[in-house]
Amino acid sequence: MAQPTLVVAPNRHIGMNSLITTLRDQHTRSVDVIAGATTMHADDGHLIIPRTTPLLTSTGVDLTAGSFRLSEVALGGVGAKLDIPVPYLRRLAAENVPALDYNVNSWLARDDRRFLVRCLRRTPDSGDGTARAFLSDRYLRIDNLDVLMAAIKGIEKAGVAVQIASCDLTDRRMYVRFVSPDVQVMAPQLLGNYRSPFDGRRGSDLPVISGGFLLKNSETGYGRYSLAPWLRIEVCRNGQTVERGAVGRTHIGARITDDDGIVDPSADTMAALLKLITSQTVDTIRTYLNVEFVARAVADLERAAGVTVRRPEATIKVVSQQLHYTKGQQDAILAHFIAGADLSAGGIMQAVTSVARSIDDADAAYRMETTASKALHLAAAAA
């Protein structure tokens, strides 16, 4: 067998046990705070929030102010909510923290709204940590661990064999990809000329595509919880999302009316949401984890995949411009296209998904997975 030519990013595709361990640790350290803008202030790049830190006194336990470093995500939320240009805030955070404090504090002092700040304490009882999101007081908290457990319950109810294909966790989103060994179709037309860029195996020797689904959620304001059909090419383990079948729930709920301070979600609201997630997981599996659906999806891809790409560099440039891939992603797609040895529009689609599997940034990888079929059709039109 040929030696590997390209590699998968080592920080990606963690196991389910590692994911659950991380989520449980975050759960023990997480704290959600509702606070009026004028009650908070920035100090040395940290957000100082009242009534967030337990303090043992002679009369019992009181709450005092906590200091939370503004993460990149939270800094983006501050910019969006206070209408301060985010690139400017990021530059200040890197080069002029006193000016960052001044800008944030000036606009907080002029604002009469309340905000939800999602934080992670350094330890479960500490008074410092990280502000990981700065959100609207209508943001509906659907946490990753709860979503995952509800989806697993739905899988058990559906009674279909699935395996974990990969898990990714970023500051913005959680991604869990499931695949079924019982839902596979042969795709020799699509994979006959393809070669895995990771180990050189040929698609003609294993022309199999498996059906699965992608579970996605954000705790920090980057999109809704969703379930979407997902296809995996077995010769290289690359995958792509079928977005037209996605279902989910947005993170918009009723305004939080609790007093300022630490808040917990309504138990009744959460029970209803988790029941919905379990039900939608069952429906997704029964609707999309079947051979007929996967065969139709593969046939849709095959209709454009056979178009020969005579000018790969120019075609990939057009695709990258249309789909807003970065220059680095464009160069990587060309390298994977050459390694894949399939000189067709289908080969460009395969290159997009293999780049998605190999890059460090799981959020960028998700976007590439969801645009791979668009890349196919753009490449066929431009070839």
C-alpha positions in Angstrom: 0.0 0.0 0.0 1.2 3.5 -0.8 2.6 5.6 2.0 0.4 8.4 3.4 0.8 11.6 1.5 -1.4 13.9 3.6 -2.3 13.8 7.3 -5.3 14.5 9.5 -4.9 17.3 12.1 -3.9 15.7 15.5 -6.2 17.9 17.5 -9.3 16.9 15.6 -11.7 13.9 15.7 -11.6 13.2 19.5 -13.3 10.2 20.9 -16.8 10.2 22.5 -15.3 9.4 26.0 -12.9 12.4 25.7 -15.8 14.6 24.6 -18.0 13.6 27.4 -15.2 14.0 30.0 -14.5 17.6 28.7 -18.2 18.5 28.7 -18.7 17.2 32.2 -15.7 19.2 33.4 -17.0 22.4 31.7 -20.4 21.7 33.3 -18.9 21.7 36.8 -17.1 25.1 36.1 -19.8 26.9 34.2 -21.8 29.8 35.5 -24.4 31.9 33.7 -24.9 35.5 34.8 -27.6 38.0 33.9 -26.4 41.5 34.4 -27.2 45.1 33.5 -24.7 46.8 31.3 -24.0 49.5 33.9 -23.2 47.0 36.6 -20.3 45.5 34.7 -16.9 46.9 33.7 -13.7 45.9 32.0 -10.4 45.9 33.8 -7.2 44.8 32.2 -9.1 42.9 29.5 -11.2 41.1 32.0 -15.0 41.6 32.6 -15.8 42.3 36.2 -19.3 41.0 37.0 -21.0 41.5 40.4 -22.5 38.6 42.4 -20.7 35.8 40.7 -18.2 34.5 43.2 -19.1 32.6 46.4 -17.5 34.2 49.5 -17.7 32.6 53.0 -18.4 35.2 55.7 -19.2 35.1 59.4 -22.9 35.2 58.6 -22.9 32.6 55.8 -22.1 32.6 52.1 -22.3 35.8 50.1 -21.6 36.6 46.5 -19.0 39.0 45.4 -17.7 40.2 42.0 -15.8 37.8 39.7 -13.1 38.6 37.1 -13.4 36.8 33.8 -11.0 37.1 30.9 -12.8 38.0 27.7 -12.3 35.2 25.2 -12.2 35.9 21.5 -15.8 34.7 21.2 -17.0 36.9 24.1 -15.1 39.9 22.7 -16.9 39.4 19.5 -20.2 39.4 21.4 -19.3 42.6 23.2 -18.5 44.3 19.9 -21.8 43.0 18.3 -24.0 44.0 21.2 -22.4 47.4 21.9 -21.9 48.2 18.2 -18.1 48.5 18.5 -16.2 47.1 15.4 -14.9 43.7 16.4 -11.6 43.9 14.4 -10.9 47.1 16.3 -11.6 45.4 19.7 -9.4 42.5 18.8 -6.5 44.8 17.9 -6.9 46.6 21.2 -6.9 43.3 23.0 -3.6 42.4 21.4 -1.9 45.8 21.4 -3.6 48.3 23.8 -5.6 46.8 26.7 -6.2 50.1 28.5 -7.8 51.4 25.4 -9.9 48.2 25.2 -11.1 48.8 28.8 -11.9 52.5 28.0 -14.0 51.7 24.9 -15.9 48.8 26.5 -16.6 50.8 29.7 -17.7 53.9 27.8 -20.4 52.0 25.9 -21.5 49.8 28.8 -22.1 53.0 30.9 -24.5 54.3 28.1 -26.5 51.1 27.8 -29.7 50.3 29.7 -30.0 46.7 28.6 -29.2 43.5 30.4 -27.0 40.7 29.0 -26.4 37.0 29.5 -22.7 36.3 30.1 -21.7 32.7 30.0 -18.5 32.0 32.0 -16.2 29.1 32.9 -14.6 29.4 36.3 -11.0 28.4 36.6 -12.0 25.9 39.3 -15.6 25.1 40.4 -15.3 27.6 43.4 -12.9 30.2 42.1 -13.6 33.9 41.5 -11.9 34.0 38.2 -12.0 32.3 34.8 -13.1 33.1 31.3 -16.1 34.9 29.9 -16.8 32.7 26.9 -19.9 34.4 25.5 -21.7 37.8 25.8 -25.3 37.3 24.6 -28.8 38.7 24.6 -31.0 38.2 27.6 -33.3 36.2 25.3 -30.6 33.6 24.5 -32.0 30.1 25.1 -29.3 27.9 26.8 -29.2 24.4 25.3 -26.0 22.9 26.6 -23.8 20.5 24.7 -23.9 17.7 27.3 -27.7 17.8 27.5 -28.0 17.8 23.7 -25.7 14.9 23.4 -27.4 12.8 26.1 -30.8 13.5 24.6 -29.6 12.5 21.1 -28.1 9.3 22.4 -31.5 8.5 24.0 -33.1 9.1 20.6 -30.6 6.7 19.0 -31.5 4.0 21.5 -35.2 4.6 20.8 -34.8 4.4 17.0 -33.2 1.0 17.3 -30.8 1.5 14.4 -27.1 0.6 14.7 -24.9 3.6 14.6 -21.2 4.2 15.4 -19.4 7.4 16.3 -17.5 8.7 13.2 -15.9 11.7 14.9 -16.4 14.4 17.5 -15.1 18.0 17.5 -15.4 20.6 20.2 -14.5 24.3 19.7 -15.2 27.5 21.6 -18.1 28.0 19.1 -19.7 24.6 18.5 -19.9 20.9 19.2 -20.0 18.5 16.3 -20.7 14.8 16.6 -20.9 12.7 13.5 -22.7 9.3 13.5 -22.5 6.7 10.8 -24.4 3.4 10.3 -22.6 0.3 9.1 -26.0 -1.1 8.1 -26.8 1.8 5.6 -24.4 1.6 2.7 -24.5 2.0 -1.0 -22.1 1.1 -3.8 -20.9 4.2 -5.8 -18.4 2.9 -8.4 -19.2 5.7 -10.8 -18.5 8.3 -8.2 -15.4 6.7 -6.7 -13.9 4.6 -9.5 -11.0 7.0 -10.3 -10.5 8.4 -6.8 -7.6 7.6 -4.5 -7.4 8.4 -0.8 -5.0 11.3 -0.2 -4.3 9.9 3.2 -3.1 6.4 2.5 -3.4 5.9 -1.3 -6.2 3.3 -1.2 -8.3 3.3 -4.4 -12.0 4.0 -4.5 -12.4 1.3 -7.1 -11.4 -1.2 -4.4 -13.9 0.1 -1.8 -16.6 2.1 -3.7 -18.8 2.4 -0.6 -20.7 5.3 0.9 -22.3 5.1 4.3 -25.2 7.0 5.7 -25.2 8.9 8.9 -26.1 12.2 10.6 -24.4 15.2 12.1 -25.4 16.6 15.5 -24.4 20.2 16.0 -24.9 22.7 18.8 -23.5 26.0 20.1 -23.5 27.2 23.7 -22.0 30.6 22.7 -24.3 32.1 20.1 -23.0 30.5 16.9 -26.1 28.9 15.4 -28.9 26.6 16.4 -28.9 23.0 17.6 -29.4 20.9 14.6 -29.4 17.4 13.1 -28.5 16.9 9.5 -28.0 13.8 7.2 -24.3 13.1 6.7 -22.5 10.9 4.2 -19.1 9.2 4.6 -16.9 7.8 1.9 -15.4 4.7 3.3 -12.1 4.6 1.3 -10.9 7.9 2.9 -13.4 8.5 5.7 -14.2 11.9 4.4 -17.8 13.2 4.9 -20.2 15.8 3.9 -23.4 17.2 5.2 -26.7 17.1 3.3 -28.1 20.4 4.6 -31.5 20.2 2.9 -32.5 17.6 5.5 -31.5 19.6 8.6 -33.8 20.0 11.5 -33.2 21.8 14.8 -34.1 24.5 17.3 -32.9 28.1 17.5 -31.4 29.5 20.7 -34.0 32.3 21.1 -36.4 32.1 24.0 -38.3 34.2 26.4 -36.5 37.2 28.0 -34.7 36.2 31.2 -36.6 38.0 34.0 -34.6 36.8 36.9 -32.9 39.3 39.2 -29.3 40.2 38.2 -26.8 37.5 39.2 -26.3 33.8 38.6 -29.2 32.2 36.7 -30.3 28.6 35.9 -32.5 27.6 33.1 -36.1 26.6 33.8 -36.3 22.9 34.6 -39.7 22.6 32.7 -38.3 24.4 29.7 -35.2 22.2 29.6 -37.3 19.0 29.9 -39.4 20.1 27.0 -36.4 20.9 24.9 -34.6 17.7 25.6 -37.7 15.7 24.8 -37.9 17.6 21.5 -34.2 16.7 20.7 -34.8 13.0 21.5 -37.9 13.0 19.3 -36.1 14.8 16.4 -33.2 12.4 16.6 -35.6 9.4 16.2 -37.3 11.1 13.3 -33.9 12.0 11.6 -32.7 8.4 11.9 -35.9 6.9 10.6 -36.1 9.4 7.7 -32.5 9.6 6.5 -30.7 6.5 7.8 -31.9 4.2 5.0 -30.4 2.9 1.8 -33.0 4.7 -0.4 -32.2 8.1 0.9 -28.4 7.6 0.6 -28.8 6.1 -2.9 -30.8 9.2 -4.0 -28.1 11.5 -2.5 -25.4 9.7 -4.3 -27.2 9.8 -7.6 -27.6 13.6 -7.2 -23.8 13.8 -6.8 -23.0 11.5 -9.7 -25.0 13.6 -12.2 -22.3 16.3 -12.0 -19.3 14.4 -10.7 -18.2 13.0 -14.1 -17.4 16.3 -15.8 -13.6 16.4 -16.6 -11.7 19.3 -15.1 -9.2 20.4 -17.7 -7.8 23.4 -15.9 -7.8 22.4 -12.2 -6.0 25.5 -10.8 -8.4 27.9 -12.6 -11.5 25.9 -11.7 -10.5 25.6 -8.0 -9.9 29.3 -8.0 -13.4 30.0 -9.3 -14.9 27.6 -6.8 -13.0 29.1 -3.9 -14.0 32.6 -4.8 -17.7 31.7 -5.1 -17.7 29.8 -1.8 -15.4 32.3 0.0 -12.6 29.8 0.8 -9.4 31.3 2.0 -6.2 31.3 -0.1 -4.8 28.7 2.2 -7.9 26.5 1.8 -7.7 27.0 -2.0 -4.1 25.9 -2.1 -4.9 22.9 0.1 -7.8 21.9 -2.2 -5.5 21.8 -5.2 -3.0 19.7 -3.3 -5.7 17.2 -2.2 -7.1 17.2 -5.7 -3.7 16.2 -7.2 -3.2 13.6 -4.5 -6.8 12.2 -5.1 -6.0 11.6 -8.8 -9.6 12.0 -9.8 -9.5 14.7 -12.5 -13.2 15.5 -12.5 -15.7 17.7 -10.7 -16.2 14.9 -8.3 -12.5 14.9 -7.6 -12.8 18.6 -6.5 -15.7 17.7 -4.2 -13.5 14.9 -2.7 -10.7 17.4 -2.3 -12.9 19.8 -0.4 -14.0 17.1 2.0 -10.6 15.7 2.6 -9.2 19.2 3.3 -12.1 19.6 5.8 -11.1 16.4 7.5 -7.4 17.4 7.8 -7.4 21.0 8.9 -7.0 22.2 12.5 -10.1 24.5 12.6 -13.2 22.3 13.2 -15.5 25.3 12.5 -13.9 25.9 9.1 -14.0 22.1 8.4 -17.8 22.1 9.1 -18.3 24.9 6.6 -16.3 23.1 4.0 -18.3 19.8 4.6 -21.5 21.7 4.1 -20.4 23.4 0.9 -18.8 20.3 -0.7 -21.8 19.6 -3.0 -21.9 23.3 -4.0 -18.2 23.0 -4.9 -19.1 20.0 -7.1 -21.7 21.8 -9.1 -19.6 25.0 -9.4 -16.7 22.9 -10.6 -18.8 21.1 -13.2 -20.1 24.5 -14.5 -16.7 26.1 -14.6 -14.8 23.1 -16.1 
